[in-house]
Amino acid sequence: MNEVQALMGREHDKLHSVLSDYQKHRGKSAAKQHFREFREGIRKHIIWEEEILYPLYEERNGNRAAGPTVAMRGEHQKILGLVEQLHGLISRDDWHTEQLESALIHLLSAHRDREESTIYPWMDESVSAKERLAAIARLRAIV
């Protein structure tokens, strides 16, 4: 019954782990690969939410203009902005990234807490099993 919560929670954990790997290797060649993996993963994760999960949430509860997904989309833009700033520094071998990393981690943590306490549980409880499984299949089809 908690398919969406479980899948997206695992994705959050994976992204957190890859970002942690980057931080452990900051300044070394392996750090660039870890950050590249994180950057690709966060982009895919946001596409999953904005193109599949959020529209389903909005359609089902009729809250498109002022609901939590509006704020979450705004946070996605901030997250992507921080990721791109980090990418710019890392691509120039500028490893003075701690402040940006801290801001990103703080934003990701708060964002995750809101999704996992609002959006995902609602979907698991309010969307039919057939629709949840179809949405999950669509998520997995996005590479």
C-alpha positions, 0 to 999 in steps of 0.5 A: 500500500505504500508503493509511492512512499517506499520508492521515493524514499529509496530514491531520496536515500540514494541521492543523499548517499551519492551526495555524501560520497561526493563530500567524502571525496571532495577535491579528488578525481572521484568527487567529480563522478559522484557529483555528476551522478548526483546531478543526473539523479536529482534532475531525474527525480525532479522530472518524476515528481513534476511530470508524473506525481505532482500532476496526479496529486493536483488532478486528484485533489483539485489543488493546482494553484495554491497547494503544496506542489506549487511550493515544491516546484519553487523549491525544485528551482532553488535546488537546481540552481544550487546544483548548477552553481556547485557544478560550475565550481566543481568543473573548474576544480574549485573545491570551496563548495562547503557553503553551497553544499550546506545550503543544498543539504538544508533545502533538500532535507526540508523538501524531503520531509514535506514530500514524505509527510504530505505528498507521498502518503496522500498518494498511497492512501488516495490514489487507486492501486492500479493508478499508483502502479501505472504511475510507478511504471511511468517513473521507471520508464524515465531514464 
